[in-house]
Amino acid sequence: MPSISRMKLWFAVTIGLTLTLGALCAAQDTQSDFQKGVQLYEAGDLAAAAAAFDAALQKQPNDAVLLTWRGTVALGLGDNEGAVKFLNRAIQRDPDSEVAYNNLGNAYDALGKLDLAEHNYRLAIAKHPGYFDAHYNLANLKARQGDYVTAFNEYNRALHINPNDVDAHINFGYALQQTGETAKAVREYEAAHKIDPNHLIVLQGLGLLYLQQGDNDAALRAYKNALQLEPGSAEILLGLGTARYNGRDYEGAAGDLAKAAAALPDSYAAHYNLGLALGMLGRYAEAETHFRRCLEITPGDINSTNNLGWVLTNQERWAEAIPFFEQAVSAETPLETAYCNLAIACERSEQPDRALKYWQAGVRKFPKSAALLRGLANAQMDRDEKDQALTYYLRSLSIDDSSAEAHNNLGLIYLERGNLTEAVVHFRRAIVLQADHVYAINNLGAAFEKQGKTDEARQQYRKALEIQPDYEPAKKNLERLEQAAGQGQMTG
């Protein structure tokens, strides 16, 4: 007797069939029509199967087995109302048929009568608690409704009955993914992969999950294996290109994503990720084209707006970039980076007051942003407002201590104020963070010189000139020390 499991895969919808022939019809003269109907059904000729079962039902109109088969064929043909009629008649004749209840649940599900679908799945389970299909179908239904607690319980029960069902692992994994249970979702997809290593949907799902976990190597393997199964698939190339981008293989990413974008011209993700990859390669004009396409697909998208501004600034088109950054900061949920980009664009457009306004606005919106605090400190430094600059540098470094620029500038403030000990601390920290930071090296020499440590100062000036032989401040400082040393020797 047929039992239909609606295998609602989350990447593709298919219908899986679990056939349970059960007892043949009792009347001998219906046997040939019955067997013919089963054979046609199994061969996929549902219209001919329906005709064969109709012929059998003319002789045995109340046979529960025939009615269940006929209802199942109607379901396969998309005649959901007809399926309901046949399956209800089957249940009237055999109220203990878990298969009829399950398939009736599928018919109601297809009609959007979800309460009736759930009711019949539960009746099927009540008749046969170990019935995999009913547990699985109920799990899928509850997952679609967002009742993940019930769905998880039913997936677990289904997999306890049949632990080797790939589709149950996939759908369970997808449901877990929707609730943020990424690690558990990976577990289910990996279980499916062990059962069927060449399952395309499993490999694509694993690729996406590994990306979410930041495991780019595993994502690359999954997508490469998927691409072998379906060469040229735009969806797989999109995932593979994204994994390459995250792994900083920008050339490889651009190649894969260009193919994906060509095949999927309306895919926001393909154009957006391709724009990022091209931008990282310095191909800003090409990147601009793809970010503009993103805005055609998703008007007002702040990420595309911000990145379009970014590629314009990299083409020295500062004034053109400003309106895009302004859109990004005026959005309902503005981007932190958009404030930084907007303020920098204003600075480069020789609008320092406007830049300061945006640095301040950004800090108000994102008070724990080290980048914005550092930018505001730099702006205050340029205006010779050292007290305010000092405050913002300290706040910035309390959040993120990894900016050599901030440490160098903070050291300069301390150096000017005569706080040589603090100045040395920050210049040294800047050099630890960036060993070739000639400004910090030269400034450390200046701090040593003010402390009377001329040998240490001379050493720092020479070090700066080894890195950058034409660096004038270090040249002048070293020459002055050498001259002073020579004069001292002559006087002596």
N, C-alpha and C positions, 0 to 999 in steps of 0.2 A: 504494500500500500504506500502511495507516495506521501512524503512529508517534506514540505518546502520550508527551508530556512532562508529568510530574506537576509542575505549576507550583504549588508549595507557597508561596503568598504568605504572608508572615508576619502580615498583618493579616486575610486571608481566604484560604480554600483553594479553588482552582479547578483544573480539569483543562483543559489546552490541548491541542488536537489538530493535529498536522502531518500532512496526508494526502499520501502518495506512492502513487499508484495502481499504478505499475509495469506489468508485462505482464498483459494479461487472460488468463483461463484459456484453455487451448488448445482444449478441446472446445467446439464451437459450441453444443451443447444446454445447456451450463451458462451461456451468456452472459446470457440474460435474467434468470435468478435472481441471477447475480453483480451485474449492473447494478442490479437492483431492490434488492439488499442495500446497495449503495453509496449509492444515492439515499435509502433509508430512514435509513441511518446519518447521512448529512449533514443530514437533516431532523430528526434527534434521536429518531426512533422506533426505539430500540435493540431492543426485543422483536421487532418485525416484521422488522428487519434480521437478527436472529439466525435467525428462521424461514427467511428467504430464503437465507442462507448455508448453513443446514442442508440445504435442498433441493438446493443446488448440490453440497454435499459428498456427498450420496447418489450422485451421478453421478460425482464426481471425489474420492474420499475421501482421496487422497494428494497433492492439489494444495497446494503450499506457500503460494501466494498466498491461496487460500481459507482455509487453516488459520490464517494470520496474521490475516486479517480477522476470522475467527470468534473467535479468542482475544482480539482487541482489543475486539470487541463484548461478550464475556463480562466483560472487565475493566471496561468502562463500566457494565455491569449490576450490578457488585459481586460477580460470581461469580469470585472470584480463583483458587480451586482449579481451576475449569473453564478459566480463562484459561491457567494453567500447563500443563494437559494439551494444549490446542490448540497453544500456542506451542512447547512441546517437540516435538510432532509436526512442526510446521512446520520447526523447526531440523534435525530428523532428515532431512527431505527437502531442505532447503537450508541447509547449515551455514555459508554465507557471508552470510546475511541479517542485516545490522546492525539492521534494523527489528525483526525477531523477537526478537533478543537484548535490545534496548532495552525493548520492551514486556514481555518476560518479566521483566526487572529491575523494572519497575513493579509487576507482579503479585506478585513476591516481597516488594517493599517494602510493599505493601498488607497482606501476610500477616505482616509483622514479621520476615521472614527476611532481615535486612539484609546478612548476608555473601553470600548467594546473589544478592541484588539488586546489590550492588557488583560481584560476579564477572561478572554478565551485562552490566552497563553497560560494564565494561572490555573484555569480549569485543566488544561493539558498536563501541567505539572502536578496538580492534585491527583489526576488519574495515574500518572507515572512519574514519580519524583526524580527518577534517573534519566529523564528524557532530555538529552542534550539540546535538541533543536528548540524546544520551548524556552529553556533557560537562556539560550543564546539570543533568540528573538526578543525576549522580554528585556534582556540587557541592552540590546541595540535601541529598543524603543525608549527605555528610560534614559539612556545616554543622550538621545536626540532631544528629549524633553528637559535635559539639564539636571535630572535627578541622579547625580553620579553615585551617591551612596548605594542606592538600590542597584544601579547598573554594575558597580564594582562587585557587589555581592553575587549578582547573577552571572557575571563573567567568571568569577572564581568557581561557582558551582558548575558551570558548563565545562570549564577546563579541568575540574576535578574528575568529571565524567569522561572527558576526552581531552587529555593533555596535549595531544598532537594535532589539534585543529589549528591550522595556520591563521585562518580568518578570525577566529576568536582571539588569538593573541594580538593580531593587528588592531582589531577594534577596541580591545581592552587597552592596548598601548595608546591609541589615539585619545580615548576618553581620559586616560591618566594625563596625557599631554595637555588637554584642555583645562585641567585643574592645577597645572604647574608642577605636576609630579614627574618631572623630566627623567630623573634617574629610574623610577619605576617603569616609566614608559619604555625606556631603553631596554630594560630587562625583558619586557614582553616582546619587543621587536627582535631582540637577540634570540629569544626562545623560538620565535617564528623562523628566524634565519637558520638556526640549527636544524629545524625540520625540513626547510626548503631553502638551500643556499642560493638558489637562482630565482627567487621570487622577486619580481621587479618592484612591486609596491613595498615590500619589506626593505629592499635596498634603498629606495628613495626615502622611505620613512626614517631609516637609520641615518642616512646622510643628513637630513634636516635636524634630527635630534642631536647628533654629534656636533653639528654647527652650534646649536643652542647651548651645548655644554662647553663649547670652546675647544673641542678635540678635532682640530682641522685635519690631522693625519688620518684619523678614523673616517672622517667625513669624505676625504678624498678617495680613500679605498672603496667606500660604499658607492659613491657616485661613479667612479671608474668602472666598477663591476656592473653597475646598472647600465652604463653606456655600452658595455659589451653586449648586453642583452638587447638593447634598443638603440643601435647606433644613430646618431643624429637627432635624438630626442631633444627638443628645445627645453623642456622642463628639466631634464637631467643636466643639460649644459648650463642652465641657469644655476642649479645647485652646485655643480662642479666649479663654475666660474666664481661663485661666491666663496667657496672653500679656498680656492686659489688666492682670491683677494685677501681673505683673512690670514692666509699663510704668507702674505707679502709677495706672492708670485704675480706681480701686476701684469706682466706680459701675457702669461698664460691665462690669467683672468680676463683680460681684454679680448683675447682670441675667442674664448668660450662664450663670453657674454655678448660679443658682437654677433655671433651666430644665433644665440638665443633671441636677441633683440630683433634681428632680421626676420626670424620665424614667428616671433610674438610681438608684432609692432605696437600692440596696445597693452603690453605688459609694463606696468610701472616699475616693478622690481628689476626687470631686465635692463631697462634704460637707466634707472637710478644707479644700479651697481656698476654698469658699464661706464657711466659718467665718473664715478669714484675712481675706477681703475685707470681710466684715461687721464684723469687729473693727477693721479699719483705718478703717472709716466711723463707728466709735463705736456701732455697733448690737450692743452686747455681749450682750444677752439673746438675740437671734436667733443670734448666733455660738455662744453656749453650747449651744443646741439642736443645732447641727450637730456640734460637737465631741463632745457626748454620743452622737450617732448614730454617729460614728466609733468610739467605744469599744464600741458594741454590735456593729459590724461586725468590728472588730479589737480584741478585749479586751486590755488591758494595753499598748496602743500608747503609747510614751512621748511622742511628739510631740503626740498628741491630749491626753494627760494634762497635759502642760506647758501647752499652749495653753488647755485648759479652766481650769486654775488662773489663767492670765493674764487671761481674760475675767472671772473671778470677782473678781480684785483690782481690775479697772477698774469693778466695781460696788460697790467698798468692802466686799466680802465676804471679808475677809482670812482669818478663821479657817476658812471653808469651803475656801479655796484651798490652805491648808497641806497637808492630806493628799494632794492631787493632786501637788503639787510633791515631797512626800516619796516618792511612788511613782516619780516621774520620776528622782529622784537615786538611788534604790535599785535601779534597773534594772541589768542586766548591763553595758550600755553607756550610762551616764547622760549627760544633756545638761548642757553647761556653763551654758546659760541657766537651766536648772532650779535650779541652786544659787543663782544670782543672785536668781531670783524667790522662792525659798523663804526666803532670808535677809531679803529686803526685806519679805516678808509677815510674818515673825516680828517685824521691827522695827515695822511698822505695827500689829501686834497687841500691842505693848508687851511684847515678850519679847526684850530686848536680849542676854541671855546665850545664849539659843537661837540668835538670829541670828548672834552671833559664832561659835558652834560651826559653823554651816553655812558661813559665809565661810571659816573655816579649813579645813574639810573640802573645800570647793570648790578652794581654792588647792593643797591637797595633791594633789587629783585632776588639776587643770589648772594646773600651776605657771607656765605661760606665758600665762595668761588675763589680759589687762590689766583687763577688767571686774571679775573676781573680786579681783584684787590691789587695785584701786581701792576696791572695796566693803569689803574688809578694812581698808584704810587709813582709810576714813571711820569704820568702827566703832571702830577704835583711837583715832581723833581724838575721837569722842564720849565715850570713856572717859578722855580726857585722857592717853592713853599716847602721847605725842608722838614718842618715839624709835622705837617700832615703826611708828607711822603714817608717819614720815619714810622708813623703810626700804621700806615697801610702796608709797608714792607713787613713789619713785625707780624701783623695779622695774617698776611699772606704766607709767611714762612712758618707760622704756627700750624697752618693747615697742610702745607706742602713745602717741605724743606729742600726740595730738589732743584731749585732754580739758581743756577750760577749767577745769572744776571741780577736777581734780587739781592743775593749775598754781596756781590760786588758793589752795587749801588748803596746798599745799607752801610757797607764798610766805608764808602766815600763820605757819607754823612758823618759817621763817627770820626773819620780822619779829620774832616774840617773842624769838628768841634773839639779836637784834641783828645778824644777818648781812644787812645792808640791801642789799648789792649783789646777792646771790642772790635776795632777796625781790623786788627790782625786776625782775630777769630773768623770774621766773615770773609776776608780775602782768602784765607787758607781754605775755608769751606768751599768757596767758589772754585778754587783750583782743584780740590778733590773731585768736585762734580764735573769739571771740564779742565783737563790737564793743560790744554793749549789756549786757555783764556788769557791772552796777552795783557788785556786791561787789568785783570785781577793780579797778575804776576807783577806788572809794573807798579800797581798801587800798593801791593805788599812791600815791594822795595821801598816805596816812598814812606810807608809806615815805619819800616825798620830804620830808615834814614833819620826820621824824626825822633826815634828812640835812641839815636846815637849808635846804632848797630850798622856801621858803614860796610863792613865786610859782607854781612847778610844782605844788605841793600844792593851792593854791587853784584852779588850772585844772582839776585832776582832780575836785575836789569839785563844782565847777560843772557839769562834764561829766556827772557822775553824776546831778545834779539835773535836768539837761535831759532825761535819759532817763526818770527817775522822780522827779518833783517832790516826792513825799511820803516820800522815802527818808530816814529820821530820822538815821542815822549820818552821812551826808554833810552834812545840814543843820547838825547840831551841830558837826561839824568846821569847816565853813565859817564858822559864826557865831563860833566860838572864835578862828579866825584873824583875822576882821574886827575882833573886839573887841580882840584883842592889837595889831593894827595901829593901831587908834584910840587905845589907851592909849599906844602908842609915840609917836604924833604929839603927844599932849597933853604927855607928859613932855618931849619935845624942846622 
